[in-house]
Amino acid sequence: MQYDMHSLNVVIEFHVRLMESDEPSTFLNHCLDQIVKRIGQDIHMGGLALNAREAGSELDIDGPFDKYVSGVIVFDITFRTRANDPYTRV
């Protein structure tokens, strides 16, 4: 059986409100690490994907006194479908 390989970029965006005692950059890196860790627990997405890898990230801290931080992380998901399958054609 022949397969067609595909790649899908998934962008996860997050916004977090900080507590008074939180250091923005430390907390933002912790959030990013938690997302990467969770995706890494099942890189096959329950059998739907061949691989999932981090393709980049961007973190945003507006200022040292800002109560909100945000970030974006991109994952590259590799999967395959049966060749010439009319249900998976794009």
Backbone torsions as a table, in degrees:
resi	resn	phi	psi	omega
1	MET	NA	136.7	179.2
2	GLN	-97.4	150.2	-179.4
3	TYR	-128.1	149.7	171.2
4	ASP	-102.7	131.7	178.9
5	MET	-91.3	142.2	-179.6
6	HIS	-135.4	157.7	176.0
7	SER	-131.3	138.3	-178.5
8	LEU	-131.3	124.9	175.4
9	ASN	-90.3	124.5	178.8
10	VAL	-112.4	125.3	-178.9
11	VAL	-107.8	123.6	177.1
12	ILE	-110.3	121.1	179.5
13	GLU	-112.2	137.2	179.4
14	PHE	-137.2	147.9	177.8
15	HIS	-131.4	132.0	-175.1
16	VAL	-131.2	135.4	174.1
17	ARG	-91.6	131.1	-177.1
18	LEU	-87.0	151.8	169.8
19	MET	-84.1	165.4	-179.1
20	GLU	-56.8	-37.8	-173.7
21	SER	-86.4	-5.7	-176.1
22	ASP	-78.3	136.2	171.1
23	GLU	-85.4	120.6	-172.8
24	PRO	-54.2	-50.1	-175.6
25	SER	-68.6	-38.1	179.0
26	THR	-65.9	-44.9	-178.8
27	PHE	-67.1	-38.9	179.7
28	LEU	-64.7	-42.7	177.0
29	ASN	-65.3	-35.2	176.1
30	HIS	-63.0	-44.3	177.9
31	CYS	-60.4	-45.7	179.6
32	LEU	-61.1	-44.6	178.9
33	ASP	-61.3	-38.7	179.8
34	GLN	-65.5	-39.1	178.3
35	ILE	-66.5	-47.0	179.2
36	VAL	-61.7	-40.9	179.4
37	LYS	-63.0	-43.1	-178.6
38	ARG	-66.4	-44.5	177.5
39	ILE	-63.9	-38.0	-179.6
40	GLY	-67.8	-17.4	178.5
41	GLN	-67.9	-26.4	178.6
42	ASP	-146.4	78.8	-177.4
43	ILE	-69.5	-9.9	178.8
44	HIS	-96.3	3.1	176.2
45	MET	49.4	50.2	178.7
46	GLY	68.3	25.3	179.6
47	GLY	94.7	-0.8	-178.7
48	LEU	-85.9	-21.6	-175.7
49	ALA	-123.2	157.6	174.3
50	LEU	-86.9	-33.2	-177.0
51	ASN	-162.5	152.5	172.5
52	ALA	-136.5	127.0	179.9
53	ARG	-137.5	149.8	178.5
54	GLU	-70.7	130.4	-177.8
55	ALA	-111.2	0.4	178.1
56	GLY	147.7	164.6	178.6
57	SER	-153.9	159.9	176.9
58	GLU	-142.9	128.6	-178.5
59	LEU	-113.1	147.3	-177.5
60	ASP	-134.0	119.2	173.0
61	ILE	-122.1	115.8	-176.0
62	ASP	-68.9	-35.6	-179.0
63	GLY	-177.0	166.1	-176.5
64	PRO	-66.2	-19.7	-178.6
65	PHE	-106.5	6.7	178.6
66	ASP	-75.5	140.6	-178.6
67	LYS	-92.4	-2.0	-179.6
68	TYR	-124.8	138.6	173.0
69	VAL	-128.4	156.9	-179.4
70	SER	-146.7	166.5	179.6
71	GLY	-161.6	163.7	177.2
72	VAL	-134.1	134.1	175.0
73	ILE	-129.5	137.3	-177.4
74	VAL	-112.3	132.0	174.9
75	PHE	-116.0	141.5	176.0
76	ASP	-102.9	113.1	-178.0
77	ILE	-102.0	125.0	178.0
78	THR	-104.8	130.4	177.9
79	PHE	-145.6	169.2	179.2
80	ARG	-135.7	155.4	176.7
81	THR	-132.0	162.4	176.3
82	ARG	-65.9	140.1	179.8
83	ALA	-62.8	138.2	177.0
84	ASN	61.2	26.2	177.0
85	ASP	-80.6	116.3	-175.9
86	PRO	-66.1	-18.4	-178.6
87	TYR	-83.7	-14.0	-179.0
88	THR	-116.0	5.2	-180.0
89	ARG	-72.9	142.8	-179.4
90	VAL	-104.3	NA	NA
